[in-house]
Amino acid sequence: MTCITKRNIAPAGETAALCSRSYFLLSQCACLLHDTEMDESSIRVSIFFAVFAMMAIAEGLAPRRRLRFGYRRWPANLLIVLINSLLVRLLPVAGAGAVALWAELHHFGLFHLMAWPPAIALVCAVVLLDLAIYAQHRLFHAVPALWRLHQVHHADRDIDVTTGLRFHPFEILLSMLIKMAVVALLGASVPAVLLFEVILNGMAMFNHANFRLPVRADAVIRRLFVTPDMHRVHHSVIRRETNSNYGFNLSLWDRLFATYHAQPEAGHDAMTIGLAHLQSAPTHSLTYMLCLPFSGEIGQYPSLRGKSRLRERDDV
């Protein structure tokens, strides 16, 4: 039998106390992660519906161009948003905000190695995350396997606020993982990530919206931000226009990396939206959208396809 003495009781008591403190810290971290995700979700959802409503109203009051299919596309475009939202919630994967909190608790990432004022670190994080989204967008246009997913977004043969939400679920998951990795490497703060995600979601709806900005206002705004007229060029069937204007928020990156294309060659009213090889396909069917990456031709759009395969007409 083990003899119970004060000498034996003391280490046992210390161990119990240590376990108790560890359990408390883990519980607090779990609560913080849960609260962060809940607060982030509430803010994002509220702003999402507000921006979506404003863009839809603006499209009705001052449409930029006549749509070929109009509201007939909305059920499929909005259903894929619902599928994506449910998928993200059901998967046991933390969001970017939770990753930012983890990085803060563990002092991980670039900004945790620097003694920058919080405001400056926040602005830099938002700008660098925007650069990462630009780079990711170019990657999805360059690599054929990734383009298979991204072409679901470009296959829409009209462009309006719902186009900005139309992405294949697998692209959403890949984008989320890339964003989480960038957030961790930067050590971006929770407020910076939340601000960036709100801006990204809002700007995606804004720059896809089919509403008319005054010419002078467009010229001024696009010096810094992506406008609907600027991004619409990116949805042209002409390959060199499709592979331009990758930015979602800041227009700086397209100008800096020589991917800026000011206006569509055919003009905004006459230009054809979508992909040349899918103009006769049922691109506004939810089933077709979900199956598209796994069947059919990807066209001549990916920029890393072999040069011998890029001999195409100027209108493709």
N, C-alpha and C positions, 0 to 999 in steps of 0.2 A: 504494500500500500504506500501511496505517496504521502509523506508527512506534510501537512499544511502549516506553513509558518508565515510570519510577517514578510520574510524574504521572498517567499513564493507569491504572496498576495500582491505585493507592490508591482512587479512586472505585469501580472495579469490585469491589475487595475489600469496601468498605463496603456496596455494594449487595447483594452476596452475603450478607454478614452480616445485613443488614436483612431480606432475604428469608427467611433461615434462621430468624431470631427470630420473624418473622411467622408462618411455617409452624408453628413450635413452639407459639406462642400459640393459633393456630386448632386445632391438634391437641389441645391441652389442653382447650380449650372443648368440642370435640366429645366428648372422653372424659368430661368432667364431665357434659355433657348426657346421654350414654348411661348413665353410672353412676347419675345421678339418676333417670332413667326406670326403670332396672332395679330400683333399691332401692325406689322408690316403688311399683312394680308388685308386687314381692314382699310388701311390707308390706300393701298394700291387699288382695291376693288372700288372704293368710293370715287377716286380720281378717274379710274377707267370709265365708269358709267357717265361721269360728268363730261369728260372729253369726248367720248363716243356720241353722246347726245348733242353736244355743241357742233361737232363735225357733221353729223347727219342733218341737223337743221341748216347749217351753212350750205351743204350740198343742195338741199331743196330750194333755198332762197337764191343762191347764185352759182349754179352749176358751171363748171369750166368747159365741159364738152358733153355732147350727147352720148349717152351710154347705149350700147347695142343690146345688152341683156338686162341691165338695171337690177331691180329688186329680185328677179328670179334667181340670182346667184346667192342672195343673202342666206337662205336656209342652210345650204351646204357650208358656206363660209363661216357661219356662226356655230353650226353644229361641230365643226372641227375645233373651234375655240373651246367649246364645252368639253369635248373629248380630251383635249390637251390639259385643261384645268383639272379635270378629274384624275387624269393619269399622274400629274405632278403631285396631287394631294395623296393619292393612294400609294405611291412608291415610297419606300423608307429611305428617302434621300433628303438631307437638310437643304434648306434654301441658301441663297447667297448671303442673306442677313445673318443666318446662324453661323455660317463659315466666318464671317467678319467678326462675330462675337467670339468664336473659338480662337481666331488669330489674336484678338485683343487679350483674352485670358492667358494665352501662352506666349505673348509678345513675339508673335511670328510675323514675318513679312517686312518688306522694305521700309514702310513708314514707321514701324516700331523700332527700327534701328536709327532713326533720325529724330532729332529734337525740334521738329518743326511745329509752329503754332497750329492748333487744331483747325482753324479756318483755312490756312494755306494748304494743309494736308488734305482737307476735304475737297477743295477745288482741284488740286492736282490729281486726286484719286478719281474724281468724276471725269476729268479730261482724259486720263490714261485708260479708264474703262471704256470711254467712247472710242479711243484709238483701237483698243482690243476688239471692239465690235466691228469696226471698219476692217481690220485685218481678218477677222473671222469671216466676214461677208465675202471678201476677196477669195479666201480659201475655199469657200463653198461654191464659188464660181469657177475656180481653177481645177479642182480635183473631180474627175468624172463621177466617182462613187458618191461624193458629197453633193454634187450637182443633181444627182438622181433624186435626192431628198428635197433640195432647194427649188427644183423646177416646179414643184407643187405650188409654191408661192407665185412663180412667174407664169404659170399656165392659165391664170385668171385672164379672160379675154376682155374684161373691163377693169378699170382701176377706181376704187373709191375707198372709203374708210374701212370697209370689211376686208379689203385686200391686205391691209396692214396687219391683220390678225390671222391670215390664212397661211399656216405652216404645218407641215407634216409632223405628227407626234414624235417621230424619231429625231427630226431636226430640233425640236424643242428640247428633247432630252440631251442631245449632244451640246446644244447651246448652253444649257444650264450647267453641264459639267465643265465646259470651257470657262464660263463666267466664274464658277466657284473656284477653279484653279487660279485664275487671274486675281480674284479677290484675296485669296490666301497668300499668293506671292507678293502682292502689293501691301498686304496688311491693312487694307482699306477699312475705315471705321464703319460701324453700323449706320450712322446717319448718312455717310457718303454713299453707301450701297443703296439705301432706301431712296435717297434723292436721285441717284443715277437711274434706278429702275423706274421710278415715277416719270422721269424725263424721257427715258427710252420708250416706254409704253405710250406716253402722250404724243411724242414726236412721230412714232410709227403710224399712229392714226392721222396726225396732222399732215405729214408729207405724202400720204397716200390718198388723202381726201380729194374729192372731185368738186372743189369749189374755187371760184375765181378770185385771186388776189389782184388788186390794182398793179399795173406794170411797174410803177415806181416803187411801190411797197415791196414787191417781189425782188426788185433789183437791190434794194437796201438790205432786206432781211437775209438774202442768200449770200451776202458778203461774210456772214458769220454762221448762219443756220441753213439747213436744208429746207427748201420750200416745196410745195406740191408740184410746181412746174419743173423744178430741177429734178426731183426724184422720178417724175413721170417718164423722163427720157430713159431711165433705167429699165422701164417695163416695155420698151419698144421691141418689136420683133427683129429689128436690125441688130446683128450680133455686136458690132462695135459700139452701139448705143446701150445694149443690154450690159455689156462689160464696161460700164462707166458709172459715175455718180453712185458710189457704193455707200456713202455716208448716210446715217439715219438722223443724226443730230447736228454736229458741227460740219460745215462745208469745207473747213480747213484741210482735212485730210485728202479730199479729192484734188484740191488745188496743189497741195504739197507733193503728192505722189503721182501727179499727171494723169489722173483718171476723171478729170472734170470735163463734162460735155454740156455746153450752155443750153442749147435748144435742139429739139428733134428735127431732123432734116425735112420731114414731111409736114412739120408744123403740128401743134397740139391737137387741132381739130381733125386733121386728116391722118395722123399717125395710126398705125395698127398696134394694138396692145396684145401682149401674150407671147407665145412662142410659135415660130413659123411652122414647125412640124406637128403642132397640136391644134391648128386652127379649125379642124373639122372634128376634133375629139370631144367627148362629153365632159369637158373640163369642169363643169359646174355640178357634177354628180359627186356626192360624198364618197361613195364606193370607189369611183374612179380615182379620186384624189388620194385615197388611202392605199390603193394598189399601184398607182403610177410609178413609184420608185423601183418596183420589182418587175416591171414589164415594159416592153416597147423601147423605142429609140430615144436617145437623150439629145439628139440634134447636134449641131456644130457649135454650141455655145461654150462649153468648158474651155478655158484659155490654155490649159496644159495638154490638150489633145495634140497628137503629132501633126507636124506641119503639112504632111502629105494629105491629111484628112481635113485640112482647113481650107481647101480650095472650094470656095463657095461663091455664089452670086452675091452682088452688093446688097441685094434686098433680103438676105438671110442673116 
